Amino acid sequence: MIPREANPEFLNDFLDYSSTILNKSKNTIKEYNYDIAHFLKFIKYHYNMVNIESEEFIKQIEITDMTIETISKITLQDIHAFLGYLKNSYASKPATLARKTASIRMFFKYLCNKMKRIPNNPAQDLESPKLGRRLPKYLTLDESKKLLEVSASPKAVSHGNHDNSVRDLAIVTLFLNCGMRLSELTGINLNNIDFENNKMTVIRKR
């Protein structure tokens, strides 16, 4: 995690607020810190506040001297420029850009709406990058048959030579034929199974 002494005071205030009041996780705080610090470094470069040769050295820029006055000058176009820099220099995917967009929105919302330290929120109309819809991956018929064959074959396990092939075959068969989630499978109790009529009740997420 970026050391707090490398941050300007208002960034640490935002991290403390997110951790204590918003009860964000340590991992989220770490992401906020990294994302906002990187953004502020870019702003100093973008505003010609530092003398570096190229964008390759942006991460080396110090931001402890960053002021609220500079933050107040940031525009929506500057944020778009940062996202463009991430995509061009790091080939950042939409999911990564969406996360950084969320961090920036939270940061400016805190400074403008909560603390009233800047007059305007440049991220108020900031849109999240569109995420491409991921198509589900399916096993082929041959792959499904192979999986069933492997599941049905007796094998030794670390607890001793127990034949769990019947159990494993039942688990794989349920996954393949019902498309259920792991949590749904592990939530099945004996009273959910109607052995007489060959029926089973599954409690789904929704």
Biotite code that builds the C-alpha atoms (Angstrom):
import biotite.structure as struc

atoms = struc.array([
    struc.Atom([0.000, 0.000, 0.000], chain_id="A", res_id=1, res_name="MET", atom_name="CA", element="C"),
    struc.Atom([1.189, 3.528, -0.744], chain_id="A", res_id=2, res_name="ILE", atom_name="CA", element="C"),
    struc.Atom([2.588, 4.995, 2.512], chain_id="A", res_id=3, res_name="PRO", atom_name="CA", element="C"),
    struc.Atom([0.419, 7.727, 4.012], chain_id="A", res_id=4, res_name="ARG", atom_name="CA", element="C"),
    struc.Atom([3.366, 10.099, 4.204], chain_id="A", res_id=5, res_name="GLU", atom_name="CA", element="C"),
    struc.Atom([3.479, 10.067, 0.390], chain_id="A", res_id=6, res_name="ALA", atom_name="CA", element="C"),
    struc.Atom([-0.086, 11.421, 0.219], chain_id="A", res_id=7, res_name="ASN", atom_name="CA", element="C"),
    struc.Atom([-1.385, 14.969, 0.550], chain_id="A", res_id=8, res_name="PRO", atom_name="CA", element="C"),
    struc.Atom([-3.407, 15.567, 3.710], chain_id="A", res_id=9, res_name="GLU", atom_name="CA", element="C"),
    struc.Atom([-6.785, 15.672, 1.967], chain_id="A", res_id=10, res_name="PHE", atom_name="CA", element="C"),
    struc.Atom([-6.223, 12.253, 0.370], chain_id="A", res_id=11, res_name="LEU", atom_name="CA", element="C"),
    struc.Atom([-5.491, 10.687, 3.749], chain_id="A", res_id=12, res_name="ASN", atom_name="CA", element="C"),
    struc.Atom([-8.634, 12.355, 5.119], chain_id="A", res_id=13, res_name="ASP", atom_name="CA", element="C"),
    struc.Atom([-10.634, 10.728, 2.323], chain_id="A", res_id=14, res_name="PHE", atom_name="CA", element="C"),
    struc.Atom([-9.105, 7.323, 3.066], chain_id="A", res_id=15, res_name="LEU", atom_name="CA", element="C"),
    struc.Atom([-9.887, 7.675, 6.788], chain_id="A", res_id=16, res_name="ASP", atom_name="CA", element="C"),
    struc.Atom([-13.479, 8.662, 6.014], chain_id="A", res_id=17, res_name="TYR", atom_name="CA", element="C"),
    struc.Atom([-13.911, 5.730, 3.635], chain_id="A", res_id=18, res_name="SER", atom_name="CA", element="C"),
    struc.Atom([-12.464, 3.318, 6.182], chain_id="A", res_id=19, res_name="SER", atom_name="CA", element="C"),
    struc.Atom([-14.289, 4.484, 9.307], chain_id="A", res_id=20, res_name="THR", atom_name="CA", element="C"),
    struc.Atom([-17.551, 6.100, 8.219], chain_id="A", res_id=21, res_name="ILE", atom_name="CA", element="C"),
    struc.Atom([-18.204, 4.164, 5.018], chain_id="A", res_id=22, res_name="LEU", atom_name="CA", element="C"),
    struc.Atom([-16.704, 0.978, 6.509], chain_id="A", res_id=23, res_name="ASN", atom_name="CA", element="C"),
    struc.Atom([-14.871, 0.101, 3.298], chain_id="A", res_id=24, res_name="LYS", atom_name="CA", element="C"),
    struc.Atom([-12.618, -2.952, 3.319], chain_id="A", res_id=25, res_name="SER", atom_name="CA", element="C"),
    struc.Atom([-8.823, -2.737, 3.553], chain_id="A", res_id=26, res_name="LYS", atom_name="CA", element="C"),
    struc.Atom([-8.564, -3.867, -0.051], chain_id="A", res_id=27, res_name="ASN", atom_name="CA", element="C"),
    struc.Atom([-10.947, -1.110, -1.202], chain_id="A", res_id=28, res_name="THR", atom_name="CA", element="C"),
    struc.Atom([-8.964, 1.498, 0.754], chain_id="A", res_id=29, res_name="ILE", atom_name="CA", element="C"),
    struc.Atom([-5.798, 0.228, -0.892], chain_id="A", res_id=30, res_name="LYS", atom_name="CA", element="C"),
    struc.Atom([-7.418, 0.581, -4.323], chain_id="A", res_id=31, res_name="GLU", atom_name="CA", element="C"),
    struc.Atom([-8.679, 4.091, -3.505], chain_id="A", res_id=32, res_name="TYR", atom_name="CA", element="C"),
    struc.Atom([-5.197, 5.093, -2.397], chain_id="A", res_id=33, res_name="ASN", atom_name="CA", element="C"),
    struc.Atom([-3.505, 3.720, -5.493], chain_id="A", res_id=34, res_name="TYR", atom_name="CA", element="C"),
    struc.Atom([-6.092, 5.054, -7.938], chain_id="A", res_id=35, res_name="ASP", atom_name="CA", element="C"),
    struc.Atom([-6.307, 8.585, -6.538], chain_id="A", res_id=36, res_name="ILE", atom_name="CA", element="C"),
    struc.Atom([-2.555, 8.921, -6.027], chain_id="A", res_id=37, res_name="ALA", atom_name="CA", element="C"),
    struc.Atom([-1.970, 7.873, -9.638], chain_id="A", res_id=38, res_name="HIS", atom_name="CA", element="C"),
    struc.Atom([-4.624, 10.330, -10.770], chain_id="A", res_id=39, res_name="PHE", atom_name="CA", element="C"),
    struc.Atom([-3.021, 13.211, -8.845], chain_id="A", res_id=40, res_name="LEU", atom_name="CA", element="C"),
    struc.Atom([0.403, 12.366, -10.264], chain_id="A", res_id=41, res_name="LYS", atom_name="CA", element="C"),
    struc.Atom([-1.115, 12.508, -13.748], chain_id="A", res_id=42, res_name="PHE", atom_name="CA", element="C"),
    struc.Atom([-2.735, 15.875, -12.985], chain_id="A", res_id=43, res_name="ILE", atom_name="CA", element="C"),
    struc.Atom([0.626, 17.376, -12.019], chain_id="A", res_id=44, res_name="LYS", atom_name="CA", element="C"),
    struc.Atom([2.060, 16.131, -15.312], chain_id="A", res_id=45, res_name="TYR", atom_name="CA", element="C"),
    struc.Atom([-1.025, 17.203, -17.257], chain_id="A", res_id=46, res_name="HIS", atom_name="CA", element="C"),
    struc.Atom([-0.836, 20.714, -15.761], chain_id="A", res_id=47, res_name="TYR", atom_name="CA", element="C"),
    struc.Atom([2.915, 20.989, -16.465], chain_id="A", res_id=48, res_name="ASN", atom_name="CA", element="C"),
    struc.Atom([3.643, 21.256, -12.748], chain_id="A", res_id=49, res_name="MET", atom_name="CA", element="C"),
    struc.Atom([6.647, 18.926, -12.980], chain_id="A", res_id=50, res_name="VAL", atom_name="CA", element="C"),
    struc.Atom([9.591, 18.586, -15.307], chain_id="A", res_id=51, res_name="ASN", atom_name="CA", element="C"),
    struc.Atom([9.670, 15.009, -16.558], chain_id="A", res_id=52, res_name="ILE", atom_name="CA", element="C"),
    struc.Atom([10.567, 13.728, -19.993], chain_id="A", res_id=53, res_name="GLU", atom_name="CA", element="C"),
    struc.Atom([7.480, 11.619, -20.738], chain_id="A", res_id=54, res_name="SER", atom_name="CA", element="C"),
    struc.Atom([4.416, 9.865, -19.337], chain_id="A", res_id=55, res_name="GLU", atom_name="CA", element="C"),
    struc.Atom([6.628, 6.887, -18.475], chain_id="A", res_id=56, res_name="GLU", atom_name="CA", element="C"),
    struc.Atom([7.812, 8.720, -15.350], chain_id="A", res_id=57, res_name="PHE", atom_name="CA", element="C"),
    struc.Atom([4.405, 9.824, -14.047], chain_id="A", res_id=58, res_name="ILE", atom_name="CA", element="C"),
    struc.Atom([4.375, 7.271, -11.225], chain_id="A", res_id=59, res_name="LYS", atom_name="CA", element="C"),
    struc.Atom([7.597, 8.766, -9.863], chain_id="A", res_id=60, res_name="GLN", atom_name="CA", element="C"),
    struc.Atom([5.998, 12.175, -9.295], chain_id="A", res_id=61, res_name="ILE", atom_name="CA", element="C"),
    struc.Atom([5.568, 13.281, -5.665], chain_id="A", res_id=62, res_name="GLU", atom_name="CA", element="C"),
    struc.Atom([2.155, 14.608, -4.646], chain_id="A", res_id=63, res_name="ILE", atom_name="CA", element="C"),
    struc.Atom([2.643, 15.656, -1.023], chain_id="A", res_id=64, res_name="THR", atom_name="CA", element="C"),
    struc.Atom([2.667, 19.297, -2.161], chain_id="A", res_id=65, res_name="ASP", atom_name="CA", element="C"),
    struc.Atom([-0.632, 18.969, -4.058], chain_id="A", res_id=66, res_name="MET", atom_name="CA", element="C"),
    struc.Atom([-3.064, 21.665, -2.907], chain_id="A", res_id=67, res_name="THR", atom_name="CA", element="C"),
    struc.Atom([-6.826, 21.975, -2.747], chain_id="A", res_id=68, res_name="ILE", atom_name="CA", element="C"),
    struc.Atom([-6.505, 24.970, -5.042], chain_id="A", res_id=69, res_name="GLU", atom_name="CA", element="C"),
    struc.Atom([-5.127, 22.711, -7.767], chain_id="A", res_id=70, res_name="THR", atom_name="CA", element="C"),
    struc.Atom([-7.852, 20.128, -7.100], chain_id="A", res_id=71, res_name="ILE", atom_name="CA", element="C"),
    struc.Atom([-10.446, 22.890, -7.544], chain_id="A", res_id=72, res_name="SER", atom_name="CA", element="C"),
    struc.Atom([-9.221, 23.496, -11.095], chain_id="A", res_id=73, res_name="LYS", atom_name="CA", element="C"),
    struc.Atom([-9.720, 19.909, -12.273], chain_id="A", res_id=74, res_name="ILE", atom_name="CA", element="C"),
    struc.Atom([-12.362, 19.475, -14.940], chain_id="A", res_id=75, res_name="THR", atom_name="CA", element="C"),
    struc.Atom([-14.282, 16.554, -16.369], chain_id="A", res_id=76, res_name="LEU", atom_name="CA", element="C"),
    struc.Atom([-12.055, 16.764, -19.437], chain_id="A", res_id=77, res_name="GLN", atom_name="CA", element="C"),
    struc.Atom([-8.977, 16.294, -17.221], chain_id="A", res_id=78, res_name="ASP", atom_name="CA", element="C"),
    struc.Atom([-10.497, 13.110, -15.805], chain_id="A", res_id=79, res_name="ILE", atom_name="CA", element="C"),
    struc.Atom([-11.241, 11.874, -19.308], chain_id="A", res_id=80, res_name="HIS", atom_name="CA", element="C"),
    struc.Atom([-7.619, 12.604, -20.226], chain_id="A", res_id=81, res_name="ALA", atom_name="CA", element="C"),
    struc.Atom([-6.464, 10.457, -17.286], chain_id="A", res_id=82, res_name="PHE", atom_name="CA", element="C"),
    struc.Atom([-8.664, 7.543, -18.371], chain_id="A", res_id=83, res_name="LEU", atom_name="CA", element="C"),
    struc.Atom([-7.347, 7.926, -21.918], chain_id="A", res_id=84, res_name="GLY", atom_name="CA", element="C"),
    struc.Atom([-3.782, 7.869, -20.603], chain_id="A", res_id=85, res_name="TYR", atom_name="CA", element="C"),
    struc.Atom([-4.507, 4.633, -18.704], chain_id="A", res_id=86, res_name="LEU", atom_name="CA", element="C"),
    struc.Atom([-5.971, 2.979, -21.765], chain_id="A", res_id=87, res_name="LYS", atom_name="CA", element="C"),
    struc.Atom([-3.189, 4.097, -24.112], chain_id="A", res_id=88, res_name="ASN", atom_name="CA", element="C"),
    struc.Atom([-0.224, 3.610, -21.792], chain_id="A", res_id=89, res_name="SER", atom_name="CA", element="C"),
    struc.Atom([-1.336, 0.541, -19.839], chain_id="A", res_id=90, res_name="TYR", atom_name="CA", element="C"),
    struc.Atom([-3.938, -0.987, -22.160], chain_id="A", res_id=91, res_name="ALA", atom_name="CA", element="C"),
    struc.Atom([-6.314, -0.848, -19.194], chain_id="A", res_id=92, res_name="SER", atom_name="CA", element="C"),
    struc.Atom([-9.448, -2.897, -19.709], chain_id="A", res_id=93, res_name="LYS", atom_name="CA", element="C"),
    struc.Atom([-12.963, -1.468, -19.222], chain_id="A", res_id=94, res_name="PRO", atom_name="CA", element="C"),
    struc.Atom([-13.286, -3.202, -15.829], chain_id="A", res_id=95, res_name="ALA", atom_name="CA", element="C"),
    struc.Atom([-10.092, -1.512, -14.583], chain_id="A", res_id=96, res_name="THR", atom_name="CA", element="C"),
    struc.Atom([-11.177, 1.861, -15.938], chain_id="A", res_id=97, res_name="LEU", atom_name="CA", element="C"),
    struc.Atom([-14.584, 1.427, -14.307], chain_id="A", res_id=98, res_name="ALA", atom_name="CA", element="C"),
    struc.Atom([-12.943, 0.798, -10.937], chain_id="A", res_id=99, res_name="ARG", atom_name="CA", element="C"),
    struc.Atom([-10.745, 3.881, -11.234], chain_id="A", res_id=100, res_name="LYS", atom_name="CA", element="C"),
    struc.Atom([-13.757, 5.907, -12.349], chain_id="A", res_id=101, res_name="THR", atom_name="CA", element="C"),
    struc.Atom([-15.610, 4.814, -9.220], chain_id="A", res_id=102, res_name="ALA", atom_name="CA", element="C"),
    struc.Atom([-12.631, 5.795, -7.036], chain_id="A", res_id=103, res_name="SER", atom_name="CA", element="C"),
    struc.Atom([-12.454, 9.251, -8.608], chain_id="A", res_id=104, res_name="ILE", atom_name="CA", element="C"),
    struc.Atom([-16.190, 9.784, -8.207], chain_id="A", res_id=105, res_name="ARG", atom_name="CA", element="C"),
    struc.Atom([-16.041, 8.876, -4.516], chain_id="A", res_id=106, res_name="MET", atom_name="CA", element="C"),
    struc.Atom([-13.041, 11.141, -3.979], chain_id="A", res_id=107, res_name="PHE", atom_name="CA", element="C"),
    struc.Atom([-14.643, 14.237, -5.500], chain_id="A", res_id=108, res_name="PHE", atom_name="CA", element="C"),
    struc.Atom([-17.991, 13.519, -3.866], chain_id="A", res_id=109, res_name="LYS", atom_name="CA", element="C"),
    struc.Atom([-16.198, 13.542, -0.507], chain_id="A", res_id=110, res_name="TYR", atom_name="CA", element="C"),
    struc.Atom([-14.320, 16.782, -1.193], chain_id="A", res_id=111, res_name="LEU", atom_name="CA", element="C"),
    struc.Atom([-17.271, 18.661, -2.710], chain_id="A", res_id=112, res_name="CYS", atom_name="CA", element="C"),
    struc.Atom([-20.464, 17.323, -1.153], chain_id="A", res_id=113, res_name="ASN", atom_name="CA", element="C"),
    struc.Atom([-19.277, 16.094, 2.225], chain_id="A", res_id=114, res_name="LYS", atom_name="CA", element="C"),
    struc.Atom([-16.425, 18.412, 3.197], chain_id="A", res_id=115, res_name="MET", atom_name="CA", element="C"),
    struc.Atom([-17.261, 21.428, 0.975], chain_id="A", res_id=116, res_name="LYS", atom_name="CA", element="C"),
    struc.Atom([-13.563, 21.889, 0.244], chain_id="A", res_id=117, res_name="ARG", atom_name="CA", element="C"),
    struc.Atom([-14.045, 22.473, -3.491], chain_id="A", res_id=118, res_name="ILE", atom_name="CA", element="C"),
    struc.Atom([-16.869, 24.500, -5.065], chain_id="A", res_id=119, res_name="PRO", atom_name="CA", element="C"),
    struc.Atom([-17.718, 22.125, -7.904], chain_id="A", res_id=120, res_name="ASN", atom_name="CA", element="C"),
    struc.Atom([-17.622, 18.376, -8.451], chain_id="A", res_id=121, res_name="ASN", atom_name="CA", element="C"),
    struc.Atom([-15.935, 17.691, -11.826], chain_id="A", res_id=122, res_name="PRO", atom_name="CA", element="C"),
    struc.Atom([-16.862, 13.984, -11.571], chain_id="A", res_id=123, res_name="ALA", atom_name="CA", element="C"),
    struc.Atom([-20.588, 14.615, -11.122], chain_id="A", res_id=124, res_name="GLN", atom_name="CA", element="C"),
    struc.Atom([-21.339, 13.698, -14.740], chain_id="A", res_id=125, res_name="ASP", atom_name="CA", element="C"),
    struc.Atom([-18.515, 11.187, -15.069], chain_id="A", res_id=126, res_name="LEU", atom_name="CA", element="C"),
    struc.Atom([-19.785, 8.035, -16.758], chain_id="A", res_id=127, res_name="GLU", atom_name="CA", element="C"),
    struc.Atom([-18.422, 4.546, -16.175], chain_id="A", res_id=128, res_name="SER", atom_name="CA", element="C"),
    struc.Atom([-16.880, 2.818, -19.205], chain_id="A", res_id=129, res_name="PRO", atom_name="CA", element="C"),
    struc.Atom([-19.233, 0.297, -20.744], chain_id="A", res_id=130, res_name="LYS", atom_name="CA", element="C"),
    struc.Atom([-18.317, -3.248, -19.813], chain_id="A", res_id=131, res_name="LEU", atom_name="CA", element="C"),
    struc.Atom([-18.490, -5.817, -22.556], chain_id="A", res_id=132, res_name="GLY", atom_name="CA", element="C"),
    struc.Atom([-20.848, -8.663, -21.782], chain_id="A", res_id=133, res_name="ARG", atom_name="CA", element="C"),
    struc.Atom([-18.963, -11.847, -21.068], chain_id="A", res_id=134, res_name="ARG", atom_name="CA", element="C"),
    struc.Atom([-20.363, -14.871, -22.830], chain_id="A", res_id=135, res_name="LEU", atom_name="CA", element="C"),
    struc.Atom([-20.579, -17.987, -20.646], chain_id="A", res_id=136, res_name="PRO", atom_name="CA", element="C"),
    struc.Atom([-18.133, -20.791, -21.422], chain_id="A", res_id=137, res_name="LYS", atom_name="CA", element="C"),
    struc.Atom([-19.666, -24.194, -22.004], chain_id="A", res_id=138, res_name="TYR", atom_name="CA", element="C"),
    struc.Atom([-18.187, -27.670, -22.063], chain_id="A", res_id=139, res_name="LEU", atom_name="CA", element="C"),
    struc.Atom([-18.540, -29.550, -25.311], chain_id="A", res_id=140, res_name="THR", atom_name="CA", element="C"),
    struc.Atom([-20.493, -32.811, -25.319], chain_id="A", res_id=141, res_name="LEU", atom_name="CA", element="C"),
    struc.Atom([-17.250, -34.803, -25.449], chain_id="A", res_id=142, res_name="ASP", atom_name="CA", element="C"),
    struc.Atom([-15.775, -32.789, -22.570], chain_id="A", res_id=143, res_name="GLU", atom_name="CA", element="C"),
    struc.Atom([-18.929, -33.373, -20.508], chain_id="A", res_id=144, res_name="SER", atom_name="CA", element="C"),
    struc.Atom([-18.782, -37.121, -21.165], chain_id="A", res_id=145, res_name="LYS", atom_name="CA", element="C"),
    struc.Atom([-15.106, -37.215, -20.213], chain_id="A", res_id=146, res_name="LYS", atom_name="CA", element="C"),
    struc.Atom([-15.829, -35.350, -16.975], chain_id="A", res_id=147, res_name="LEU", atom_name="CA", element="C"),
    struc.Atom([-18.573, -37.820, -16.082], chain_id="A", res_id=148, res_name="LEU", atom_name="CA", element="C"),
    struc.Atom([-16.266, -40.770, -16.802], chain_id="A", res_id=149, res_name="GLU", atom_name="CA", element="C"),
    struc.Atom([-13.543, -39.368, -14.573], chain_id="A", res_id=150, res_name="VAL", atom_name="CA", element="C"),
    struc.Atom([-16.029, -38.578, -11.811], chain_id="A", res_id=151, res_name="SER", atom_name="CA", element="C"),
    struc.Atom([-17.446, -42.104, -11.892], chain_id="A", res_id=152, res_name="ALA", atom_name="CA", element="C"),
    struc.Atom([-14.079, -43.840, -11.553], chain_id="A", res_id=153, res_name="SER", atom_name="CA", element="C"),
    struc.Atom([-12.982, -44.903, -8.021], chain_id="A", res_id=154, res_name="PRO", atom_name="CA", element="C"),
    struc.Atom([-9.909, -43.068, -6.772], chain_id="A", res_id=155, res_name="LYS", atom_name="CA", element="C"),
    struc.Atom([-7.897, -42.691, -3.581], chain_id="A", res_id=156, res_name="ALA", atom_name="CA", element="C"),
    struc.Atom([-8.143, -39.487, -1.547], chain_id="A", res_id=157, res_name="VAL", atom_name="CA", element="C"),
    struc.Atom([-5.886, -37.964, 1.089], chain_id="A", res_id=158, res_name="SER", atom_name="CA", element="C"),
    struc.Atom([-8.087, -39.220, 3.944], chain_id="A", res_id=159, res_name="HIS", atom_name="CA", element="C"),
    struc.Atom([-7.550, -42.842, 2.957], chain_id="A", res_id=160, res_name="GLY", atom_name="CA", element="C"),
    struc.Atom([-8.694, -45.199, 0.252], chain_id="A", res_id=161, res_name="ASN", atom_name="CA", element="C"),
    struc.Atom([-12.361, -44.221, 0.122], chain_id="A", res_id=162, res_name="HIS", atom_name="CA", element="C"),
    struc.Atom([-14.427, -44.639, -3.021], chain_id="A", res_id=163, res_name="ASP", atom_name="CA", element="C"),
    struc.Atom([-16.207, -41.289, -3.497], chain_id="A", res_id=164, res_name="ASN", atom_name="CA", element="C"),
    struc.Atom([-17.053, -41.961, -7.140], chain_id="A", res_id=165, res_name="SER", atom_name="CA", element="C"),
    struc.Atom([-20.818, -42.171, -6.533], chain_id="A", res_id=166, res_name="VAL", atom_name="CA", element="C"),
    struc.Atom([-20.831, -38.878, -4.652], chain_id="A", res_id=167, res_name="ARG", atom_name="CA", element="C"),
    struc.Atom([-18.593, -37.180, -7.236], chain_id="A", res_id=168, res_name="ASP", atom_name="CA", element="C"),
    struc.Atom([-20.708, -38.448, -10.114], chain_id="A", res_id=169, res_name="LEU", atom_name="CA", element="C"),
    struc.Atom([-23.839, -37.103, -8.426], chain_id="A", res_id=170, res_name="ALA", atom_name="CA", element="C"),
    struc.Atom([-22.230, -33.693, -7.916], chain_id="A", res_id=171, res_name="ILE", atom_name="CA", element="C"),
    struc.Atom([-20.987, -33.401, -11.502], chain_id="A", res_id=172, res_name="VAL", atom_name="CA", element="C"),
    struc.Atom([-24.315, -34.645, -12.887], chain_id="A", res_id=173, res_name="THR", atom_name="CA", element="C"),
    struc.Atom([-26.191, -31.969, -10.942], chain_id="A", res_id=174, res_name="LEU", atom_name="CA", element="C"),
    struc.Atom([-23.825, -29.264, -12.157], chain_id="A", res_id=175, res_name="PHE", atom_name="CA", element="C"),
    struc.Atom([-24.058, -30.363, -15.791], chain_id="A", res_id=176, res_name="LEU", atom_name="CA", element="C"),
    struc.Atom([-27.802, -30.910, -15.928], chain_id="A", res_id=177, res_name="ASN", atom_name="CA", element="C"),
    struc.Atom([-29.143, -28.264, -13.563], chain_id="A", res_id=178, res_name="CYS", atom_name="CA", element="C"),
    struc.Atom([-26.662, -25.423, -14.037], chain_id="A", res_id=179, res_name="GLY", atom_name="CA", element="C"),
    struc.Atom([-26.757, -24.727, -10.317], chain_id="A", res_id=180, res_name="MET", atom_name="CA", element="C"),
    struc.Atom([-24.252, -22.680, -8.353], chain_id="A", res_id=181, res_name="ARG", atom_name="CA", element="C"),
    struc.Atom([-21.851, -24.209, -5.850], chain_id="A", res_id=182, res_name="LEU", atom_name="CA", element="C"),
    struc.Atom([-23.657, -22.472, -2.979], chain_id="A", res_id=183, res_name="SER", atom_name="CA", element="C"),
    struc.Atom([-26.941, -23.983, -4.171], chain_id="A", res_id=184, res_name="GLU", atom_name="CA", element="C"),
    struc.Atom([-25.406, -27.452, -4.309], chain_id="A", res_id=185, res_name="LEU", atom_name="CA", element="C"),
    struc.Atom([-23.895, -27.273, -0.839], chain_id="A", res_id=186, res_name="THR", atom_name="CA", element="C"),
    struc.Atom([-27.203, -25.942, 0.506], chain_id="A", res_id=187, res_name="GLY", atom_name="CA", element="C"),
    struc.Atom([-29.102, -29.098, -0.441], chain_id="A", res_id=188, res_name="ILE", atom_name="CA", element="C"),
    struc.Atom([-30.384, -31.072, 2.561], chain_id="A", res_id=189, res_name="ASN", atom_name="CA", element="C"),
    struc.Atom([-31.854, -34.563, 2.628], chain_id="A", res_id=190, res_name="LEU", atom_name="CA", element="C"),
    struc.Atom([-35.310, -33.141, 3.256], chain_id="A", res_id=191, res_name="ASN", atom_name="CA", element="C"),
    struc.Atom([-35.008, -31.281, -0.069], chain_id="A", res_id=192, res_name="ASN", atom_name="CA", element="C"),
    struc.Atom([-34.919, -34.600, -1.924], chain_id="A", res_id=193, res_name="ILE", atom_name="CA", element="C"),
    struc.Atom([-38.080, -36.552, -2.747], chain_id="A", res_id=194, res_name="ASP", atom_name="CA", element="C"),
    struc.Atom([-36.639, -40.012, -3.402], chain_id="A", res_id=195, res_name="PHE", atom_name="CA", element="C"),
    struc.Atom([-40.057, -41.535, -4.055], chain_id="A", res_id=196, res_name="GLU", atom_name="CA", element="C"),
    struc.Atom([-40.889, -39.180, -6.933], chain_id="A", res_id=197, res_name="ASN", atom_name="CA", element="C"),
    struc.Atom([-37.282, -38.516, -8.028], chain_id="A", res_id=198, res_name="ASN", atom_name="CA", element="C"),
    struc.Atom([-37.571, -34.794, -7.349], chain_id="A", res_id=199, res_name="LYS", atom_name="CA", element="C"),
    struc.Atom([-35.353, -32.282, -5.605], chain_id="A", res_id=200, res_name="MET", atom_name="CA", element="C"),
    struc.Atom([-35.973, -28.762, -4.354], chain_id="A", res_id=201, res_name="THR", atom_name="CA", element="C"),
    struc.Atom([-33.122, -26.263, -4.881], chain_id="A", res_id=202, res_name="VAL", atom_name="CA", element="C"),
    struc.Atom([-33.163, -22.864, -3.163], chain_id="A", res_id=203, res_name="ILE", atom_name="CA", element="C"),
    struc.Atom([-31.859, -20.438, -5.760], chain_id="A", res_id=204, res_name="ARG", atom_name="CA", element="C"),
    struc.Atom([-30.122, -17.104, -5.150], chain_id="A", res_id=205, res_name="LYS", atom_name="CA", element="C"),
    struc.Atom([-33.177, -15.163, -6.281], chain_id="A", res_id=206, res_name="ARG", atom_name="CA", element="C"),
])
